[in-house]
């Protein structure tokens, strides 16, 4: 590998957070319930399993959890109290050298039920303060408009993104924040991991599981509605301020064939076509021709495309693409249709089964750049570990340092390959509630937060060894990875 420092001088170094996993204050200052506020922590679940399976989110379950305060613990209602500690936390990020930070705006903090005619001013004021503080500390905000934070009311009343009316509610919300923060935020991601309908269906579509008879087909109809919404947001943003950069984001889901058997290679190709579909629409403006046969063979009903949808999408493709990268999987012809991926025998994994594949990041960067020729931001990358301070109150996380060192080395390789990579946002720079398992013990951060899986603890922030390592990395613009 080349020893040359190849990162451009204006490269963005930071981290990424989601409002629903860090802010807390779930009913404070007029905020309404979001779909994240009904996620429970269940200590009886296997550590490797997701606690956000679609089947949990029936209408009755949603209504019960909306009002429940005693039966279950709901970690995302409390997060790490970033709503009140953001100044302290941002100063720690500044100390690491961040020149950017990715955050999300909680939709239900701005429009509590999603149906209001006017936004919640106190919610808007919080993000004014947050962005002002970030900018004062030298951090370029990158803001996600929708990061699994739909107002719960829109899920219960309209079936989430299945209902085309939700496009109008979302566009009103997006227009509100785009106008409000147009002079503070340059970089916008419309939807977090827009292709996560495969693994986190309810988070992305907000369709209650028993709201429809054919849940799989319904998720693709919801997907199309998010594509239309994204195009509307792009169009409106450019009318408000042409300098704003509007991007898309996927979770990297491109797999390797399990063997060189042509049957495995072809099956892997076809599954990957479903993954590319999202970026094909958002970056190129059309659905791939492979979709019709894929749907027929998988017994998925083709979604309805209304007149004018594709023209709108084609005329409003994104300025940049971004993706989260946590690893890769492999695919074989014998896999069940609902089986997402298999474990690669050549790679290791963490305690939750997340595969460690740094070289795959170089492959992904080249793959996306060759296919779409757009600037790329890696808007999530990391691995969770179960860790506690030692007797001296320190966290010696050499495993995390090794993880990031190897991934950043592969970003260097991609830059040498000619890929236009412009920013790197590890997930997350500080310990927060896990998206899927709702744990605190699945820790990603450079900063430890003294809270357990039930939110008990002092909340004290402790710098891990990786904090100082990332600090040196940023100060050297990626040159010093020792």
N, C-alpha and C positions, 0 to 999 in steps of 0.2 A: 504493500500500500504506500502511496506517495506520502512524504512527510511535509509537503508543501501546505502552507496555510491558504486554503482555497476559498474560505468563506468571504463573501463580499463585505466591504466595510459597513454597509447599511443593513446587514443581516439582523433579523429580529430574534432576540433570545428572550424567552419568558417562560410562561406556564399557562395552564388552562384550568378553569373552574366552571362549575354549573351552579346557578343560583339555588336550585332545589336541593343540592347536596351540601351546601355550605352556609347559606344565609340564616336559616331558622326564622324566628319571628313570623310564624306562619299565619297569624291573624292580626298582626300588628299594623297600625297606621292604615287600616282599611283594606288590607290584602284579603282576597278570597281564597277558598280552597282550590288547590290545583290537583291534577291527577297524581302528582308525586306525594301529596300529603296523605294518601291512603296506603302507601307502601309500608308493610310491617317488617320488623325484624323477628325472625323465627329461629331461635337457637336450636330447635330440633331438626332443622334441615341439614343435609350433608353440606360440608364446607365447599364442595366443588359445584353444587347445584345453584341454579338461579332461583331467587325467591320472587321473581316477577313473571312467572308463567302466565300466559294469557287466560288459562282456565280459572285463575283466581279472581278475575275481574268480571264477575257476573253483575247484573243490575242489583240484585239483593245484597251481594257483598259490598259493592260500592256504596250503597245507601247506608248499610250498617257502619262501615268504617268511617264514613263522613261524619257521623255523630258519636262514634266510640271514643272514649277517653280512658277506659279502664281495662278492657280485655286484652288489647294488643299495645305494643310500643311502636310508635311511628317515628323513626329516627330523622326522616327528612323534614319533619315539622320543626326540628330544633337545630339540625346541622352542627356546625361548630360555632354558631352565633356570630358569623361573619357580618351580619346586619349591624351588629354593635361593635365588632372588633376590627372592622375593615381597615381603619387607619393604622393600627398596630401591625396587622398582617401585611399591609402594603409596604410599610417601612422595612419589614423583614425581606420582602421581595426586592425592594430597592437595594438593600444591603448585599443581596446576592448579585446585583448588577442588572436586573431585568430592565430592558428597554421596551417591553411590551407585556401585556397580560390579556388573555382571553377570558371573558366572563359572559354570562347570559343575563338577559332581562327576564324576570319572572312575569309572564303574561298576566297571571292572576293578581299580581301586585299593581298592575296598571288598569286592567279591566277585571274586577273581582269575579263577576259571573260570565264575562265575555260579551254580554248583551247590552251593557251600558252605552248610552249615547255620548257621555263625557268620561274622560279618564280620571283616575284617582290621583289627584295632585300630589298627595303625600308620597305615593309610590314613585312618581316622576321625580320628585325632589330628592329621594334617596339616591337614584342613579345620577342625578346632577352632582351630588356630593361625591359619589364614588368616582365618577369620571374626572371631576375636577381634581380630586386627590391623586389619582393615577397620573394625570397630565403634569401636575405640580412636581411629582416625583420622577418625571422623565419616562413614563411608560405610555406607549402607544396603545390605546384600547382596541381590541378586536372583540366584537360583540355578536353573540348568537341571539337571534330574535326568538327562536323557538327551540328550547332544549328540554323537552319532556315536561313542560309546565303549563299545558292547556288548562284553563279554568275547568274545574270538575263539572260544573253545571252544563258546559257544552258537550261533555261526554254523556251525561245522563239524559239530557233533554234532546240532543240532536244525533247521538251516536258518533260523536267526534267527527273525524275527517271523512267519514262515509257520506255525510250530508253536505251537499254543495253550498248550503247557506253559511257553513263555517268559513268558507273562503272569504266572504264579505266581512265576517267578524275579525278574521285574522288580518286582512288588509287594512281595516280601520286601525287596529292595534299597531301594525307595522308602520303605517303612515304617521301615527302619533309620535312614535319614538324616533323615526327618521327625521321628522321636522324638528323635534325637540333637541336632538343631539347632533344635528348635521354639522355643527362647527366644532364638535368635540370628538366624534367618532368617524374615522375614515374607512375602516375595514369592518364589513358586516358579513356574517354567515346567516342565511335565512333559516335553514333547518339543520339541527345537529343530526349527523348520521342518518340521512334521509332514507337509506336502504336498510335500516334496522328493523323493518317490518318482519324480517325473517327470524330474528332472535329475540326481539323485544317488541312484539306486535302492539301491545296496548300502549306502551310508552310513546310509540311513534304515531299510531292511528287513533288512539283513544276510543276505540270501538269496544263497548262491553261485549264479553264473549257470547252471551246468549241474546244479544240484540239482533243477530242475524242467524239464518240457518246455514249459510255457506261462508264461514269465517275467512277461509283462505281467499276466496274470490273477492270478498268485501275489502280485504286489506289492499288489494291491488286497485280497486276503485278509489279507496282513500288515498293511495299513493298518487294516482293521477291528479286528484284534487290538490295535493301538496305541490305537484309540479306546476299546475296552473297558478296556484298562489305564489310560488316562487317567481314566476314570470311577471305577475302583477307587481310584486314588491320591487323587482329590478326596474321595471318601467317607471314606477312612482319615484323610486330613489333617484334615478337620473333626471327626472323632472324637478325634483327638489334641489339637488346639488350634484351636478355631473361629476364632481371630483370624488364622490364616494365610490368605494370599490365594493362590489357585491359579489360574494362567492357562494359556493356550494360545499357540502361536506358529506363524505361517506365514511363508514367504517370499512377498513380494508378487508375484503372477503374473498379475494382471488386465491384459489387453492392450487396446489400442485397435483398432477396425476400420481396415484400411489405406485404405479409401475410404468414401464415403457410399453406395456401391452396396449395396442392401438384402441382397444375397447375402453380402457381406463382413460386414455388420452382424450378420446372423443367425449366421453361422459363428463370429464372435467371441463373440457372446452364449453360444453353446453350449459353446465351449471355456472361457469364464469360469465357466460353471456347474460344471464339474469342479473349478475352483479354489475357488469358494464352498462346495462340498460339505464341505470339511474344517471350516470355521468353522460351517457350518450344524449339523453334528453336535455339535461341542464347545460351541457357544454356545447353540444352540436345542434340541439333543437329538434330531434326526432327520435321516435322509438325504433329500435333495431328490427330488421326484417325477420329475425329468428324468433320473435316473440310469439307469433301466431301458432307455430308448431309446438313450441314449448308449452304454451297454455293448453293446447288440445291434448297433448300427451299426459299432462298432469291434471287434467279434468278441472281446469281453472276457467271460469267464465270470463270472457273478454270484457273489459271495463268500457263504460260509456264515455265517448269523447264528444263533447258538444261542439256545435259549429263555432269556429273562431278560436278554439283552444290551441290547435297546433300552430296557427299563424302567430298567436300571442307568444307561445313558447319559442318558436323559431326566431322571432324578432327580439327576444330578450334573454339571450344566453349570458352566462356569468362572466365576470372579469377574471376570476381565479378559481382554482379548485383546491380543496383541502381534504385531508383525511386523517382518521385516527388509525394508529398502527400498534397492535398488541401481539401480533404473531400471524401464523399461517396454519393451514390444515392441508390434508391430502384427500383425494377423492378417488373412488373406484367404481367400476360399473356395477358392482354388487351392492352398493349402498342403497338403503331405503330412501325413498324420495324425501322423507322428512328428516333424514339424518344430515346434519349440517356439514360435518367434516370428521375425519379420523385423525388420530395423533401420528405425527411423523416420527418414526423410530430413530431418526438421525438427530433429533432435537430434544432438549430438556424442557421441563415445564415447572411452573411454580405450584404451590399447594392447592391452588384453585383450578389447575389444569390449563393455565394460559401458557402457550408455547413461546419459547424464547428463540427468535429467529432474526438476528441482526442483518444477515445477508439478504433476507427477504425484503428488508426495507429498501435496500439499493435496487432490488428488482422492481419493487412497487413504484418507486420514484421514476425509474426509466420507463416502465410500462405506461404509467399515466401520462408522462410527458410526451412519449412517442405517439400516443393515441390522441391527445387533446391539445398539445402545444400551448398550454396556459401556465402562468406562474403557479407554483405549488407552495403551500404551507402545510407543515406537519402539525396539525392542531391538537393531537393527543398522542402520547407515547409513554408507556410506563409498565410497571409490573408491581403487583401487590405482595406485601410480605407481612407476616405476623411478627411483631417486634415490640419489645418493651425496654425502657431505660435500664442500664446496669446499676450496680450498687452506688456508683458515682453520679448517677443521673444522666448518663450519656448513651447515645445510640450509635454503635459502630457498624454502619451498614455498607461494608465493602461490596456485598453482593449487588446493591443498588448502583454503586459507583461503576462496577464492572459492567452492569447492564447498560447504563447510559454511555459509557466509554465506547463499547462495541457498536452501539447504534449510531452514535455521532460519527464514528469512523466510517461507517457505511454511507452517511450523508455526504461526507467528504468525497468518497468514491463516486457518488452520484453527481456531485458538482463537477468532478473531473470528467465524468461521462458527458457533460454538457447539459445536465438537467437544471432548469431555472428554479432552484429551491430558494425561498426568500425568508422563511421563518421556522422556528422550532419551539413547540409548546408542550413540554412534558406534562403528563397528567399524574396527579395534580401536584403542584408545588408545595402544598401543605396537606396533611391528612384530613380527609373529609369522609362523609358517609358514602359507602359503596353504592353505585347505581343499581346493581342487580341484587346483591345479597343483603344490602342495607346494613352492613357491618361497619364498625370503626376499626376492628382488628385486621381488616384487609387494608394495609397502609401503603400508600404510594408516595407520600410527601418527602421533601427535603427537610420539612419541619414537622416534628412530632406534636400532636395535640393530646393532652392528658384527658381523654374521655374514653369510656369503654363502650361496648356494644349497646348498652342501655342508657347512654348519655351521662353516666356518672363519672365524676372526676373534677379536677380543678380547672380544666380548660387551658392550663398553662401551655405555652409554646416552647419547644425545646429544639435547638438546632442540631440536626444529625450531622455525622461526618460528611455525608453527601452534600450538605449545604455549602460547606467550604470548598468541596471539590467543584461543584457547579459554579461557584463564585469565581474560581480560578479559570475555569473553562470559558466563561463569558468574558472575563477581563482580557483573555488572550484571543478573543474572537474565534474560539474553537481550536486554537493551536495547542494549548496545554491541557492534555487529557490524563496526565499522570496523577 
